[in-house]
Amino acid sequence: MAVPKKRTSKSKKNARKANWKRKGYKAAQKSLSLAKSMLRGKTTSFVYSMYVEEGE
């Protein structure tokens, strides 16, 4: 099994963590923006079903 020879520096670890957090933040912003546009009815960039099953 491959084992790293040297310890990862603190700055490299922090940079990777910041990048990981930034990706999550962007995904959250995008989903929030999409939800807002769906609520306002101004959706133009995707297709979704308006059908809601009311069986109960």
Phi, psi and omega in degrees: 000140181284133180233132178296141183279326183235159180286142177287134182292158181296320182293321179292319179297316180294322179295317179295318180295318179296320179296318179297316179293322180297320178298316179296320180296317180296319179296320179294317179297319181295316180293323177295318179297318179296317179297319179297316181293326177294319180294325180279344181080022181251041181273129179228344190261002180206167181243133177216160184273133177266356184286127177238125182281123181246066183274339185253000000 
